[in-house]
């Protein structure tokens, strides 16, 4: 499944996560060091947060590759 442009929405990303075993996200990301579940990926219409992903039933998930700025930070 490939989503891009206007289709790269929060809902589209969540649907792709539920129907694929691997996901490669290429987008902007933002960390929130004060709220650990608030980091998010910037989608077309609204943010996709870590909590959004954690709350979903994603039974077939195997691997996620995040090509986004701020997907990893140090102390």
C-alpha positions as CSV (number, residue, x, y, z in Angstrom):
1,X,0.0,0.0,0.0
2,X,1.4,3.4,-0.9
3,X,-0.2,6.6,0.3
4,X,1.1,10.0,-0.7
5,X,0.0,13.6,-1.4
6,X,-3.6,14.3,-0.4
7,X,-4.1,10.6,0.6
8,X,-1.3,10.8,3.2
9,X,-3.8,11.4,6.0
10,X,-3.9,10.2,9.6
11,X,-6.7,7.9,8.8
12,X,-4.9,6.6,5.7
13,X,-1.8,5.9,7.7
14,X,-3.7,4.1,10.4
15,X,-5.5,1.9,7.8
16,X,-2.2,1.0,6.2
17,X,-0.8,0.1,9.6
18,X,-3.7,-2.3,10.2
19,X,-3.5,-4.0,6.8
20,X,0.3,-4.4,6.3
21,X,3.1,-6.2,8.1
22,X,5.8,-3.7,7.3
23,X,5.5,0.1,7.1
24,X,8.0,2.7,5.8
25,X,7.0,6.3,6.8
26,X,8.7,9.2,5.1
27,X,7.5,12.4,6.6
28,X,8.3,15.1,9.2
29,X,8.2,14.1,12.9
30,X,8.2,16.1,16.1
31,X,9.3,15.0,19.6
32,X,7.8,16.1,22.8
33,X,10.2,15.4,25.7
34,X,7.7,16.5,28.3
35,X,4.8,14.2,27.1
36,X,6.2,10.8,26.0
37,X,3.0,9.8,24.1
38,X,2.7,13.1,22.3
39,X,5.5,12.7,19.7
40,X,3.9,12.7,16.3
41,X,4.3,12.3,12.5
42,X,3.1,15.2,10.4
43,X,0.4,13.9,8.0
44,X,-1.6,15.8,5.4
45,X,-4.6,16.7,7.5
46,X,-3.6,16.1,11.2
47,X,-0.8,14.6,13.3
48,X,-0.4,10.8,13.8
49,X,0.7,10.4,17.4
50,X,2.5,7.5,19.1
51,X,-0.6,7.1,21.2
52,X,-2.8,6.8,18.0
53,X,-0.6,3.9,17.0
54,X,-0.5,2.2,20.4
55,X,-4.3,2.3,20.8
56,X,-4.9,0.4,17.5
57,X,-5.2,-3.3,17.0
58,X,-2.3,-4.0,14.7
59,X,-2.0,-7.8,14.9
60,X,0.2,-8.4,11.9
61,X,2.8,-5.7,12.6
62,X,6.4,-6.9,12.1
63,X,8.5,-3.9,11.2
64,X,8.4,-0.1,11.0
65,X,11.0,2.1,9.3
66,X,10.7,5.8,10.2
67,X,12.4,8.2,7.7
68,X,11.4,11.3,9.6
69,X,13.2,14.0,11.3
70,X,13.2,13.7,15.1
71,X,12.4,10.0,15.2
72,X,15.2,9.4,17.7
73,X,16.8,11.8,20.2
74,X,19.2,11.5,23.0
75,X,19.3,13.0,26.5
